[in-house]
């Protein structure tokens, strides 16, 4: 049984997705030109937004039947915008765990997740002094530490150079594989997708005429 299935999904009569299946326990990359609905697809998969028509199933069950907060913790989306407090890296880990009502993890565990995300900085570093790429990797490390069933990332390497991008994706893919986490990544970087994807879904087409219609198509590679 696929992890996700989409059938006749339409979002606000602007984006019409093809029928899609996403398997479990492998890395799926979603690629395509700007405006084809890649980021929208991720938001649909964890219920941040709802489709106008069609059906989205998760583990064989319509996502509308899941409790929203539980679904979003199970299917965790790390978007393009980084949300960090103007505090230390350690404080940010602690704040996010407190928000979830969970006990904080140890400093050693924090450091291990930072290492996976190629963050070579002390836990006492103030996040508002970090570069954009460093903030992005700290934010990913915090989310990765929750070890969701599904980790979705929207352009996780957009602020990184080629070396750091490759290290990040290699480490995250390895961690997810070892821990039974399904990885779903939106990326404009075909080289990254070709190297680290087990499955590639290429969305075809883009919104035209003021963003009114998208003729969707998908290619599996």
N, C-alpha and C positions, 0 to 999 in steps of 0.2 A: 504493500500500500504506500503510495506517495505521501510525503510529509504534508505538502500543500497541493491542492488542485484548484484551478480557476476555470470557470465555465461561463462564457458569454458575459464577462465582466465589463461594465461600463461605468465610468466615473464622470458624473455631471454632464453627460452627453458631450464631453470634450475628448476624453481618452477612452478608446475601446480596445481592451486587451484581447489578444488571442487566447485560446484555451492553452493553459500552461500546467505542467506538473513539475514539482520540485522534490527530488528524492531526499531521504534522510541520511545523516551521517557522512556526507561528502561536502565538498566546497562547490557551491554554484555561484558563478559570476554572471551578473546581468549587465549587458553592454548595449550600446546604441547611441545614436546622435542626440544632441540636446533637444529636449521637447518631446521625446518619445515615451515618457512616462516612467522612467526607471525609479526615481525617488518616490513617485506616487505609488508605485507597486509595493515598495517596502512598507509604506504607511498603511496600505490596505491589508498587508499580511499580518500586521499586529493590531489592527483595529483602531489606529489613531484616526483614520478617516474611514468612511463606509462607502461601499459601491452604490451606485444608483440602481443598477440592474445586475443580474447575474448572481453567481454563487461562488464563494470562496470557502473551501474546506481545509481544516487543519486536523491532522490525524483522523480523517474520515468524518469530522463533525463540523458543521457550519460555524464559522468563527463568531457569528452573531449570538451563538448559544453559550459562549464562554463569558465568564465574568471579566470585564475589561482590564482591571488592574492585574489580575492573575495572568491573563493572556499576555500582557505587555511585559511582565516579568519573565514569563516562560519564553516568549519570542521578543528578545531585547533588541531594540533599534538604537544604534549609535549614529546619529545624524551628522550632517556637515557642520552644524553649529556646535561649538564647544561651550559647555556650561561648567565653569569652575568658579569657586568662591575666591575672593581676594585674601586667601589664607595660604598656609603651607600645603605641600602635597599630602602630608599625613593628615592634616585637618580636613582636606577634601575627601579622602577616603572615609574618615570618621563621619563627616557630615552626610555623605551618601548612605552609609550604613544606618545611621540614626534615622534618616528619612524613611528608610524601609522598615524600621523597627527591628533591625538586626544588630547583634553584638558586633563590635568592630573586630577586624582581623588583626593579627599580630604585625608588628613592623617587619618581621622577616618575610611574612607572606606578601605584604605590600611591596617589598623590594623585589621579590621574585616576579610579581606581575609587571612591575616597572621594567625589569630586565627583559622579560618576554617582548615588551614593547619598545625596547632599545632606548630606555630613559636612564641615562647615567648621571643621576642627580641625587643629592641628599634629600631625605624626606622633609627636612626643614626648609627646603627651597620655597620661596614665595611664588605662587603661580602667576601673579600679575607681573612678574619680572621675566617670565619665560618667553621664548620665541613662539610664534604661531605653531610651528611644527612640534615643539616640545609640549605645548599645551594640548595639542591634538593627541599626542601619544599618551600623556598622563590621563586624559579623559578616556581613551580607549582602555588603558590599563585598569582603571577603576571599574568600568563596565565588564571587562573580561573577568575580573575577580569574582563577579556574581555567578559565574559559570552557568549561564542559562541553558536551556535545552537547544535554543536556536539563537545564534548571534548574527545580527544583520548590521552591516556597516555600509554607510553611504559615502563613497569617495574617501576612504580612510587614508589614502596616500597623497591627497591633493596638495598638502602643504609640505611634502617631503621631497628631498632629493632622491635620485635613483638608488643610491646605496642604502639609505635608511628605509626607503619604501620596500626594497627587496627583503631586508632583514626583518621588517615588521611583518610582512605577509608570510614569510617562511616560518617565523616563530609562532604566529597566531594559528596558521593552518596546522602546524605540528601539534600545538597544544589542544586545539579543537578535536583533532583526530584521536589523540590519546585519551581525551576525556568525554568522548561521545557527544560532542557538540556539533550540530549542523551549522555550517558557515554559509551565509548568503551575502555577497558583496556586489555593490554597484560600483563600477569603475569605468572611466574613460580611457584608461591606460591598457591598450590591447596587449602590450608586451607582458605586463603584470598578469593579466587574465590568462594569457596563453601559458604562462609558466606555472601558475598556482591554482588554476581552476581544474576540478575534476569534471565539471559540467558547465557549459556556457550557453546562456540564453541570450540571443541577439534580437532585441526588439527593433522592428523595422518601421520607418516612417516617422513623421513629426507633425505637431500641430501647425496648421497653416491658416491663413485668412483670419488673423487675430486670435489664433488658438481655438478655433471652433470645432475642428474635427481632426481626429487622428485615426488613420486606417492602420490598425495594428497587425503585425505579423511576427512570428517568432521562429528562430532557427536554432536548433540544438546542435552543438558541436561536441 
